[in-house]
Amino acid sequence: MRQNTARRTALLDAAIEVLAKEGSRGLTLRAVDKEAGVPTGTTTNYFANRAELLRQIMARTHERLTPDPAALAETMKAKPTPELTATLLRQLLDRMRADRSSHLAMLELRLEATRRPELQEDLTRTFTAMLEANIAWHLDAGLPGDHDTVLLLYIAMLGVIVDDLTVPGLLEPYGIEKIIDVLVQRSLPRQQPTT
């Protein structure tokens, strides 16, 4: 297998685009070559098979959707309040919208995993690690809420993101900003000062 990191990344980015546009059935090594604008057979030189390509797509989408550390550090200068949590959720949605292809590719991988047990295992392991890391980050950052609250926020935001990216008109009448505000208010009610 070839080791040119820049070329491998470009091929993975092309695979994400194919997966987002054509679905898992349209994801072939040849389709990735075409999307990347490289000679036929190039993808085969970098990925042993389609299963290996799917595993590496998972890692690449995670890289692409991870927040910029400097921007996140700037956001985290604020006091850890429910309002900061709402800001972080809005930024999450903004990242998904900015890289719609990565999130749609991940949705396609989820669907493909229902038909491929080995991919199901990989996805479960990957998503479990990501979810637990996100929960730990939230708690370590001193943001309000406990483990279960963060889990519920994750589940709710996943639904918001899926609807926003796939049928945006569905939630539009309700206002995404308002949905996020209500979600945070109901999940993390403001503590009343004790006297």
C-alpha positions in Angstrom: 0.0 0.0 0.0 1.2 3.5 -0.9 2.1 5.9 1.9 1.7 9.4 0.4 -0.3 11.0 3.2 -1.5 13.9 1.2 -2.7 11.7 -1.6 -4.4 9.3 0.9 -6.2 12.2 2.5 -7.3 13.5 -0.9 -8.7 10.1 -1.8 -10.5 9.9 1.5 -12.0 13.3 1.0 -13.1 12.2 -2.5 -14.6 9.0 -1.0 -16.6 11.2 1.5 -18.0 13.2 -1.4 -19.0 10.0 -3.3 -20.6 8.5 -0.2 -22.5 11.7 0.5 -23.7 12.1 -3.1 -24.2 8.5 -4.3 -24.7 6.5 -1.1 -22.9 3.4 0.0 -23.9 1.5 -3.2 -22.2 4.2 -5.3 -19.0 4.0 -3.3 -16.6 2.0 -5.4 -12.8 2.4 -5.7 -13.3 3.4 -9.3 -15.8 6.1 -8.3 -13.3 7.5 -5.8 -10.7 7.7 -8.5 -13.1 9.6 -10.7 -14.1 12.0 -7.9 -10.5 12.6 -7.0 -9.5 13.2 -10.6 -6.7 10.5 -10.5 -5.9 7.7 -12.8 -8.1 4.5 -12.5 -6.6 2.2 -10.0 -5.0 4.9 -7.8 -7.4 4.2 -4.9 -6.6 0.5 -5.1 -3.0 1.4 -4.4 -3.9 3.0 -1.1 -6.7 0.9 0.2 -6.7 -2.9 0.1 -10.4 -3.1 -0.3 -13.7 -1.3 0.2 -14.0 -2.4 3.8 -10.6 -0.8 4.6 -11.7 2.4 2.7 -14.9 2.5 4.9 -12.9 2.2 8.1 -10.6 5.0 7.1 -13.6 7.2 6.0 -14.8 7.0 9.6 -11.5 8.4 10.9 -11.3 11.1 8.3 -14.9 12.3 8.9 -14.0 12.6 12.6 -11.0 14.7 11.7 -13.0 16.9 9.4 -15.8 17.5 12.0 -13.6 18.1 15.0 -13.6 21.7 16.1 -10.6 23.9 15.5 -8.7 23.8 18.8 -8.0 27.6 18.8 -11.6 28.5 18.1 -12.8 26.1 20.8 -10.3 27.5 23.3 -11.7 31.0 22.6 -15.2 29.8 23.1 -14.3 28.1 26.4 -13.0 31.3 27.9 -16.7 32.0 28.8 -18.1 30.9 32.2 -19.4 27.3 32.1 -23.2 28.1 32.0 -26.2 26.7 30.2 -25.7 29.6 27.7 -22.2 28.4 26.9 -23.6 24.9 26.4 -26.1 26.3 23.9 -23.3 28.2 22.1 -21.3 24.9 21.8 -24.4 23.1 20.4 -24.9 25.9 17.8 -21.2 25.6 16.9 -21.7 21.9 16.5 -24.6 22.4 14.1 -22.6 25.0 12.2 -19.7 22.6 11.7 -22.1 19.9 10.4 -23.6 22.4 8.0 -20.2 23.6 6.9 -19.1 20.1 6.1 -22.4 18.5 5.2 -20.7 15.8 3.1 -18.9 14.4 6.1 -22.0 14.1 8.2 -24.0 12.6 5.3 -21.2 10.2 4.7 -21.4 9.1 8.4 -25.2 8.6 8.0 -24.5 6.4 4.9 -22.0 4.4 7.0 -24.6 3.9 9.7 -27.0 2.5 7.0 -24.3 0.4 5.5 -23.5 -1.0 8.9 -27.0 -2.5 9.2 -26.1 -4.8 6.4 -22.4 -5.5 7.3 -21.7 -6.9 10.8 -18.0 -6.1 10.6 -18.7 -2.4 9.8 -21.4 -2.4 12.6 -18.6 -3.5 15.1 -16.2 -0.8 13.8 -18.9 1.9 14.0 -20.1 0.9 17.4 -16.5 1.0 18.7 -15.7 4.3 17.1 -19.0 6.0 18.1 -18.8 4.7 21.6 -15.3 6.1 22.0 -16.3 9.5 20.5 -19.4 9.7 22.7 -17.6 8.8 25.9 -14.8 11.3 25.0 -17.4 14.0 24.4 -19.1 13.3 27.7 -15.8 13.3 29.6 -14.8 16.6 27.9 -18.1 18.2 28.9 -17.8 17.1 32.5 -14.0 17.9 32.7 -14.8 21.4 31.3 -17.1 22.0 34.2 -20.1 22.6 32.0 -23.5 22.1 33.7 -25.1 18.7 33.7 -24.2 15.2 34.5 -23.3 12.1 32.3 -27.0 11.4 31.6 -27.7 15.0 30.7 -24.9 15.1 28.2 -26.1 11.8 26.7 -29.6 13.2 26.2 -28.1 16.4 24.6 -26.2 14.2 22.2 -29.2 12.2 21.3 -31.4 15.3 20.8 -28.7 17.1 18.8 -28.2 14.1 16.5 -31.9 14.3 15.6 -31.7 18.0 15.0 -28.6 17.6 12.8 -30.1 14.7 10.8 -33.3 16.7 10.2 -31.4 19.9 9.4 -29.1 18.2 6.9 -31.7 16.0 5.2 -35.1 17.7 5.4 -34.2 21.3 6.5 -37.7 22.6 5.9 -39.1 20.3 8.6 -37.6 22.2 11.6 -37.4 25.6 9.9 -40.9 26.8 11.1 -39.8 26.1 14.7 -36.4 27.9 14.4 -33.2 25.9 15.1 -31.9 28.6 17.5 -35.1 28.3 19.5 -35.0 24.5 19.5 -31.5 24.6 20.8 -32.4 27.2 23.5 -35.4 25.1 24.7 -33.3 21.9 24.6 -30.7 23.5 26.9 -33.2 25.2 29.1 -35.1 22.0 29.7 -32.0 19.8 30.1 -30.0 22.3 32.2 -32.4 24.5 34.2 -30.7 27.5 35.7 -29.8 26.9 39.3 -31.6 29.2 41.7 -29.3 30.8 44.3 -29.6 29.3 47.7 -30.2 31.7 50.6 
